[in-house]
Amino acid sequence: MRKIPVALPIEVKVSGLTSNSLAFTTARQAGNFVEITSDIVGQVLSRTFSAGTIKVDVCPPNCPGYVTGAHVAFLKKISNNAIIGAPITFFKNNPRVAGLGGVGFNLCHTGIVLDGNATSYLPQLMAFKMINLTTGAQSSAYSFNFVTPARNTSYNPRIFRSPDGTIILYMTPANIGPAQLTAGFVDTAKSFTVIKQIAINAIYGIINAAVTSDNKINFSFAGTSYPIFSIP
């Protein structure tokens, strides 16, 4: 399993005196983003990550002690069956779009849950929730619209990961106009910080995203290239 690059403090001592601490970040692995939508959207059954180190046990709707009608995801270590962090509830459907909820893995260091009806945040929105599978820390819910602003075209969210899995790309309906979609880039190595959001005035098209060798992200959608931006 590849280690997640993180910012580290560096101190240099000269003649017994310590310099100011400086933070540095190792470069992310360069290459194209990989789509992982099918591993998450609609996945509501218990299963094991391909590397055999973590698993998810999914309790079906009406799990005792939890919200009526919700699935409950228990992410666990296979070695000792210990639950990682807190269980995460999610719904599979909402009043407009069916079959969206699910839970899956971003490599073996991040769990991703799609709540198909995140009514506890805003009415009839969907939301992504993420969990660090090493520390158990969870992200805030990243909520988005259930249809495009035109309200006449459903759009299933799409999810991609960078080569090393430290950056997640969500292509979701925009919450406000005039944009139709939002491309959101989330840094899993830095407390699930949203590092960039791009408004897109289109619904369908080919998605291309890549991490460059100089630690930047190159993104295009439906033939339109957007400004390259740096990974903080």
C-alpha positions in Angstrom: 0.0 0.0 0.0 1.5 3.4 -1.0 1.8 5.8 1.8 -0.1 9.1 1.6 2.1 12.1 1.2 1.6 14.7 4.0 3.1 18.0 5.1 5.9 17.4 7.6 7.8 19.9 9.9 11.5 20.2 9.2 14.0 21.6 11.7 17.7 22.3 11.1 20.1 22.7 14.0 23.3 24.8 13.6 25.6 25.1 16.6 22.9 23.9 18.9 20.3 26.5 17.7 17.1 25.3 16.0 15.8 27.0 12.8 12.2 27.9 12.2 10.1 24.9 11.3 9.2 24.7 7.6 6.4 22.5 6.2 6.9 20.7 3.0 4.7 18.4 0.9 6.0 15.5 -1.3 4.7 15.5 -4.8 1.6 13.5 -5.7 1.9 10.6 -8.1 1.6 11.9 -11.6 -0.8 10.3 -14.1 -4.4 10.2 -15.2 -7.4 10.1 -12.8 -9.2 6.7 -12.6 -13.0 6.4 -12.5 -14.3 4.6 -9.4 -18.0 5.4 -9.7 -19.1 1.8 -10.2 -17.4 0.7 -7.0 -19.5 3.2 -4.9 -22.7 4.2 -6.6 -25.4 1.6 -6.0 -23.2 -0.6 -3.9 -25.2 -1.6 -0.8 -23.9 -5.1 0.0 -21.1 -6.2 2.4 -17.8 -6.8 0.6 -14.0 -6.7 0.9 -11.4 -4.4 -0.7 -9.4 -6.2 -3.3 -6.2 -5.9 -1.2 -7.8 -7.9 1.6 -7.0 -5.4 4.3 -10.4 -3.7 4.9 -14.1 -4.6 4.4 -17.5 -3.0 4.7 -20.4 -4.6 6.4 -23.7 -3.0 5.3 -26.7 -3.3 7.5 -29.9 -3.2 5.3 -32.7 -0.6 6.0 -34.3 -0.7 9.4 -31.0 -1.7 11.1 -31.8 -1.7 14.9 -30.9 1.5 16.6 -30.5 3.6 13.4 -32.6 5.8 11.2 -35.6 4.0 9.7 -35.1 3.2 6.0 -31.4 3.9 6.0 -28.5 1.5 5.2 -25.6 1.6 7.7 -22.0 1.1 6.6 -19.5 -0.4 9.1 -16.0 -0.1 7.7 -13.7 -2.6 9.4 -10.1 -3.9 9.5 -10.0 -7.5 8.4 -7.1 -8.3 10.7 -9.2 -7.9 13.9 -12.7 -7.0 12.7 -12.3 -3.6 14.5 -14.7 -0.9 13.3 -12.9 2.1 11.8 -14.3 5.4 13.0 -18.1 5.7 13.4 -20.7 3.8 11.3 -22.2 5.9 8.5 -25.9 5.9 7.5 -27.0 6.5 4.0 -30.1 6.2 1.8 -30.2 4.5 -1.5 -33.0 6.5 -3.1 -34.5 10.0 -3.1 -37.8 11.3 -4.4 -36.3 12.1 -7.9 -33.4 9.7 -8.4 -33.4 6.0 -7.5 -30.5 3.6 -6.8 -27.8 6.2 -6.1 -26.7 5.4 -2.5 -23.7 3.2 -1.9 -20.4 2.7 -0.2 -17.0 1.8 -1.5 -13.2 2.3 -1.3 -10.7 4.8 -2.7 -7.8 2.3 -2.8 -7.3 1.1 0.8 -7.0 4.4 2.6 -10.3 6.1 2.1 -13.9 5.0 2.4 -16.5 6.9 0.4 -20.3 6.8 1.1 -22.9 8.3 -1.2 -26.1 9.3 0.7 -28.9 9.2 -1.9 -31.3 11.3 0.1 -29.4 13.6 2.5 -32.4 15.1 4.1 -30.6 15.8 7.4 -28.5 18.4 5.5 -30.9 20.0 3.1 -34.2 18.7 1.6 -33.8 16.1 -1.1 -30.1 16.6 -1.7 -27.5 13.9 -2.1 -24.2 13.9 -0.2 -20.7 12.3 -0.2 -19.2 11.4 3.1 -15.6 10.2 3.5 -13.6 8.4 6.1 -9.8 8.0 6.6 -9.3 4.2 7.0 -6.1 4.7 9.0 -7.3 7.2 11.6 -11.1 6.9 11.4 -11.5 10.6 10.9 -14.5 11.6 8.8 -15.2 14.5 6.5 -18.1 16.9 6.6 -20.8 15.9 4.1 -20.3 17.3 0.6 -23.9 17.9 -0.6 -25.1 18.6 -4.1 -28.3 18.8 -6.1 -30.4 15.8 -7.1 -31.0 17.2 -10.6 -29.4 19.9 -12.8 -30.7 23.4 -12.2 -33.0 23.1 -15.3 -34.8 20.4 -13.2 -35.5 18.3 -16.3 -32.4 16.1 -16.5 -31.2 13.7 -13.9 -27.5 13.2 -13.6 -25.8 10.4 -11.8 -22.7 11.7 -10.0 -19.3 10.4 -11.2 -16.3 9.8 -9.0 -12.6 9.6 -9.9 -9.3 9.2 -8.0 -5.8 10.4 -8.7 -3.2 7.7 -9.3 -2.2 7.5 -5.6 -5.8 8.1 -4.4 -4.9 11.3 -2.5 -7.2 13.5 -4.7 -10.8 12.7 -5.3 -12.8 14.3 -8.2 -16.6 14.5 -8.0 -18.6 15.4 -11.0 -22.0 16.4 -9.5 -25.0 18.6 -10.4 -24.5 22.1 -9.3 -26.4 23.5 -6.3 -26.9 26.9 -7.9 -27.0 28.2 -11.5 -26.1 29.1 -14.1 -23.6 26.2 -14.1 -25.0 22.7 -14.7 -22.3 20.7 -13.1 -19.5 21.1 -10.5 -16.1 19.4 -10.7 -14.9 19.2 -7.0 -11.4 18.2 -6.1 -10.9 16.9 -2.6 -7.6 16.3 -0.9 -7.9 13.2 1.3 -4.4 13.7 2.6 -5.3 17.0 4.2 -8.4 16.4 6.2 -10.6 16.1 3.1 -10.1 19.8 2.1 -11.9 20.9 -1.1 -9.0 22.4 -3.0 -10.9 23.4 -6.2 -14.4 23.7 -7.6 -15.0 24.3 -11.3 -18.4 25.4 -12.6 -19.4 23.7 -15.9 -22.1 25.0 -18.2 -22.7 21.6 -19.8 -24.2 18.2 -18.7 -22.6 15.5 -20.8 -19.1 15.1 -22.2 -15.8 13.2 -21.9 -14.0 13.9 -18.6 -10.2 14.1 -18.5 -8.1 14.8 -15.4 -4.5 14.3 -14.6 -1.8 15.1 -12.0 1.2 16.6 -13.8 4.8 16.0 -12.8 5.1 19.4 -11.3 2.2 18.8 -8.7 -0.6 20.4 -10.7 -4.0 19.2 -12.0 -5.0 19.4 -15.6 -8.7 19.1 -16.2 -11.0 19.2 -19.2 -14.7 18.4 -19.8 -16.6 18.1 -23.1 -13.6 19.4 -25.1 -13.1 22.5 -22.9 -9.8 22.8 -21.0 -9.9 24.6 -17.8 -6.9 26.5 -16.2 -4.3 24.3 -14.6 -4.1 24.7 -10.9 -1.6 23.7 -8.2 -2.1 21.2 -5.5 -1.6 23.1 -2.2 
